[in-house]
Structures are given as structure tokens and as C-alpha cells.
């Protein structure tokens, strides 16, 4: 979203950017055409991404704002699924995508990982509103 906002601003496009929640499967996996590349076992393993994001969101909702602690928790959750190879797990500013030390309202928890040969990405916005 931040990249699209920046591009629209830089190119002087007269558009309104509207954020929408990620569309998810019933089990929480973000809907993606890439999911079709996963076999049944890999699909189950891929749920580690969503579990990690939700664990971090729950900690944040409970008051933890230290980005390093939150990231460590997310990475730990992913590490529990041995066949998932983490590419990155970061918390960034939702406006400019810079890394943050303190995860404030609007920060984005972003993850990318390989499950088998398939690279999956997902994110969650740390916020009390419906888009978080």
C-alpha cells in the first residue's frame, strides 16, 4: 500500500487509495494464486505465516510495542515449522516501509517465506481498526 501511495503522489495521479483487509481462506492463509502450487502438506505448513502474524498482533494488542521482541516472536513461530524457509519477517512503518524500533499504530508486520518451491508473502497492520 505504501508503495502505491508513494507512486500516486510522485506521479501526481488524482486517485484515492482505499485500504482493504487481506482476503483469507477459512483457515487464515492469505488468498493467492501461488497457493495453487502448494501440495496438501505444504498448504498446512504455510499456515505458520498466519500463525506468526496473529501471535505478533496479539502481543501488540496486549501492549508489547518493542519491534525487536515482536519480530523475534514471529520468527520463532515460523522456525517451529521446519520446512518453511523464512525470507524475511519485519515490522515497518506503514507510510514509508522503513524499519521501526517501536511498533506504533499503523505499523505493518510483513513476512515472506518459501514453502517448498513457492514463495508466499503476507502482512498485518497493527491497528485497532477493522483493517488491522
C-alpha positions in Angstrom: 0.0 0.0 0.0 2.8 2.4 0.9 4.4 1.9 -2.5 1.2 2.6 -4.3 0.5 5.7 -2.3 4.0 7.0 -2.9 3.8 6.2 -6.7 0.4 8.0 -6.9 1.8 11.0 -5.1 5.1 11.1 -7.0 3.3 10.8 -10.4 0.7 13.3 -9.4 -2.2 10.9 -10.0 -5.6 12.1 -8.9 -6.7 8.9 -7.3 -7.9 7.8 -3.9 -6.2 4.8 -2.4 -8.6 2.7 -0.3 -7.1 0.1 2.1 -9.0 -3.2 2.3 -8.3 -6.2 4.5 -6.5 -9.1 3.1 -8.8 -11.7 1.8 -8.1 -15.0 3.5 -9.1 -18.6 3.3 -11.2 -20.0 6.1 -8.0 -21.2 7.9 -6.3 -17.8 7.7 -4.0 -18.3 4.8 -3.9 -15.3 2.6 -5.7 -16.0 -0.7 -3.2 -16.1 -3.6 -2.8 -17.8 -6.9 0.5 -19.0 -5.5 -1.4 -21.3 -3.1 -2.2 -23.5 -6.1 1.4 -24.5 -6.2 1.3 -26.0 -2.7 0.5 -29.7 -2.1 -1.7 -30.6 0.8 1.3 -30.9 3.3 2.8 -27.6 2.1 -0.5 -25.9 2.4 -0.7 -26.9 6.1 2.9 -25.8 6.6 2.1 -22.5 5.1 -0.3 -21.7 7.9 2.8 -20.9 10.0 2.9 -17.5 8.3 -0.6 -16.6 9.5 0.1 -18.0 13.0 3.2 -15.9 13.3 1.4 -12.7 12.3 -1.5 -13.4 14.6 0.8 -14.2 17.5 2.6 -10.8 17.0 -0.7 -9.0 16.6 -2.0 -10.5 19.9 1.2 -9.4 21.7 0.9 -5.9 20.3 -2.7 -5.7 21.3 -1.6 -6.8 24.8 0.8 -3.8 25.0 4.1 -5.0 23.6 5.5 -2.3 21.3 9.2 -3.3 21.1 9.6 -4.2 17.5 12.6 -6.5 18.1 10.7 -8.6 20.6 7.7 -8.8 18.3 9.9 -9.8 15.4 11.7 -12.4 17.5 8.3 -13.9 18.4 7.1 -14.1 14.8 10.4 -15.7 13.7 10.2 -18.2 16.5 6.7 -19.2 15.3 7.9 -19.7 11.8 11.0 -21.6 13.0 8.7 -24.2 14.6 7.7 -25.3 11.1 11.0 -26.8 9.9 10.0 -27.0 6.2 9.3 -23.3 6.0 12.3 -21.2 4.9 12.0 -17.6 6.1 12.9 -14.9 3.7 12.1 -12.0 6.0 9.9 -11.1 9.0 10.0 -7.4 9.7 7.9 -4.6 11.2 7.9 -1.4 9.2 6.3 2.0 9.1 3.1 1.7 7.2 3.7 5.0 5.3 7.3 4.7 4.1 8.2 1.0 4.8 11.2 2.0 7.0 12.1 -0.4 9.8 10.9 0.7 13.2 12.1 0.2 16.7 8.8 0.8 18.3 5.7 -0.7 16.7 3.1 2.0 16.8 -0.4 2.2 15.4 -0.2 1.7 11.6 3.0 -0.3 11.6 3.0 -3.3 9.2 4.2 -6.7 10.2 5.4 -8.3 6.9 6.6 -11.8 6.2 7.9 -13.7 3.2 8.8 -17.4 3.3 9.3 -20.3 1.0 7.1 -23.4 1.5 8.6 -25.9 -0.9 9.5 -24.0 -4.0 6.7 -21.5 -3.5 7.4 -18.0 -2.1 4.5 -16.7 0.0 4.0 -13.2 1.4 1.6 -11.9 4.0 1.2 -9.0 6.3 -0.9 -7.5 9.0 -1.4 -3.8 10.0 -1.0 -3.2 13.7 -4.1 -1.2 14.5 -7.3 -1.4 16.5 -9.4 -0.8 13.4 -11.0 -3.4 11.1 -8.2 -3.3 8.6 -5.6 -4.4 11.2 
